[in-house]
Amino acid sequence: MDDVRQVHTLLQKYAEQKVLLGRLIHSLYDHLRDFVVWDEGSRNSSGVCSLPICWKNLVEIRSSAVKETGQEWGIGTGLVQLV
């Protein structure tokens, strides 16, 4: 739960650029179990992806974002593959 504010800030940055839909912070708390966070250590969230389970073997990728400084490291792919 410590990452929620950092996740919200990251998602809002891309929402302001109209790259993805924004999420209200209370929505992040409501769906916290669906989120996977890539953490570089030292409390610095580099990427996030919401992966809600739809069926037995199907998830939907939502709210996927990676900081610009980490976009060439394969973080987005790594987040999705964690499921």
C-alpha positions, 0 to 999 in steps of 0.5 A: 500500500505504500506504493499507491501514491507513486503509482497514482503520480505515474499514471496521472503523468500519462493521463495528462499526456492523453496516453492512458485513462487516469485513475482516481486514487480511491480506485487504486485502493479499491483494485489494489490486488490487481496491480503489479508494481516494478520497484527499483528499490529505495522506494522508487516505483518504475512501472505499474500494470493492472492485471485483473483476472477475467476468467480461469486463464485470462487477464486483461491488461489495464493501466500499464505505465513505465517511467521514461527512464526505464522504458528500454529495460523491458519493465513493461514486458516483465510486469505482464509476464509476472502473471 
